[in-house]
Amino acid sequence: MDLSDPPALIGVRLVVAVDGLALLLFGLRVALTRRLPRRRFGGRGVGSEEQPQPVRIGGGVALVGAALLVQQVAALATMPAAVGLALLGVALVLFVAAVVWFGVRRD
């Protein structure tokens, strides 16, 4: 974060960081409880051939949330350039892990 950044950009980064934290917590909750939230709006129920996969979905969502959170912390916090670049690398690895997790996991 730089003092010359416009306040709107800082606000957007804070909103994305909070969203990343919310996704992380939601994904962990779904993966650990092995239950997806109930549908609140219309539609038909889940048939036997369409069983939800809560660990797969929750783990993927948690990893995407962690990637968003790490990326925004790297943008918001004042740190040396090498540390910021390392955090962006960690965010990229987390995002790739989320894609692999969702693609490989079949429970």
KOLTOR-278512 format. One line per field, with one value per residue (C-alpha): x, z, y; residue number from 1. Coordinates in Angstrom, 2 decimals, decimal comma, padded with zeros to 5 digits, always signed. Layout:
u: (X_...)
w: (Z_...)
v: (Y_...)
n: (NUM_...)
REM end
This chain:
u: (+000,00_+001,26_+000,10_-000,49_-003,06_-006,56_-008,95_-011,34_-008,62_-007,80_-011,51_-011,86_-008,81_-010,28_-013,60_-011,81_-009,75_-012,90_-014,56_-011,50_-011,70_-015,42_-014,80_-012,03_-014,23_-017,25_-015,17_-013,65_-017,10_-018,48_-015,44_-015,28_-019,01_-019,48_-022,78_-023,68_-026,03_-029,66_-031,12_-033,29_-034,96_-037,07_-035,90_-036,05_-034,28_-031,05_-031,61_-029,69_-027,55_-026,64_-025,21_-023,30_-019,62_-019,11_-015,45_-014,56_-016,56_-015,57_-011,87_-011,84_-013,70_-011,39_-008,28_-009,63_-010,50_-007,00_-005,47_-007,58_-006,71_-002,97_-002,99_-004,75_-002,54_+000,43_-001,16_-002,37_+000,49_+003,75_+006,54_+009,75_+009,32_+010,77_+008,25_+005,38_+006,50_+006,78_+003,24_+001,94_+003,69_+002,00_-001,37_-000,75_+000,19_-002,96_-005,12_-003,53_-004,00_-007,71_-008,11_-006,25_-008,20_-011,52_-010,44_-008,88_-011,00_-014,01_-015,82)
w: (+000,00_-000,91_+000,58_-002,93_-003,65_-004,09_-001,21_-003,58_-004,51_-000,86_-000,15_-002,95_-001,69_+001,83_+000,50_-001,50_+001,58_+003,72_+000,96_+000,85_+004,60_+004,34_+001,55_+003,59_+006,66_+004,65_+002,77_+005,98_+007,56_+004,60_+004,39_+008,12_+008,74_+005,41_+004,90_+002,26_+003,27_+002,38_-000,67_+000,34_-002,98_-005,30_-007,41_-007,09_-004,50_-005,09_-006,70_-005,87_-009,01_-008,07_-004,59_-003,39_-002,63_+000,38_+001,05_-002,58_-002,78_+000,68_+000,18_-003,19_-001,85_+001,19_-000,99_-003,31_-000,25_+001,16_-002,19_-002,28_+001,30_+000,84_-002,39_-000,75_+002,35_+000,01_-001,61_+001,60_+004,05_+003,84_+003,30_+001,33_-002,35_-002,02_+000,70_-001,35_-004,38_-002,25_-000,95_-004,49_-005,37_-002,40_-003,58_-007,05_-005,59_-003,44_-006,46_-008,52_-005,54_-005,46_-009,14_-008,69_-005,51_-007,25_-010,32_-008,59_-005,47_-006,06_-002,77)
v: (+000,00_+003,40_+006,67_+007,95_+005,21_+006,60_+005,85_+004,05_+001,55_+000,93_+000,44_-002,09_-003,98_-004,09_-005,40_-008,12_-009,05_-009,37_-011,42_-013,68_-014,19_-014,95_-017,49_-019,09_-019,47_-020,65_-023,23_-024,55_-024,82_-026,77_-029,05_-029,79_-030,28_-032,11_-030,28_-027,74_-024,93_-025,57_-023,92_-021,02_-020,42_-022,58_-025,43_-029,13_-031,20_-033,06_-036,44_-039,56_-039,15_-035,58_-036,00_-032,95_-033,23_-030,96_-031,74_-031,10_-027,88_-026,61_-027,30_-025,55_-022,53_-022,33_-022,42_-019,71_-017,58_-018,07_-017,05_-013,88_-013,04_-013,53_-011,52_-008,58_-008,66_-008,41_-005,35_-003,65_-004,12_-002,23_-004,74_-005,19_-005,97_-009,48_-010,40_-008,99_-010,97_-014,12_-013,60_-013,18_-016,45_-018,13_-016,77_-018,21_-021,59_-021,58_-020,79_-023,57_-025,91_-024,98_-025,85_-029,14_-029,94_-029,38_-031,35_-034,35_-034,80_-037,08_-037,65)
n: (1_2_3_4_5_6_7_8_9_10_11_12_13_14_15_16_17_18_19_20_21_22_23_24_25_26_27_28_29_30_31_32_33_34_35_36_37_38_39_40_41_42_43_44_45_46_47_48_49_50_51_52_53_54_55_56_57_58_59_60_61_62_63_64_65_66_67_68_69_70_71_72_73_74_75_76_77_78_79_80_81_82_83_84_85_86_87_88_89_90_91_92_93_94_95_96_97_98_99_100_101_102_103_104_105_106_107)
REM end
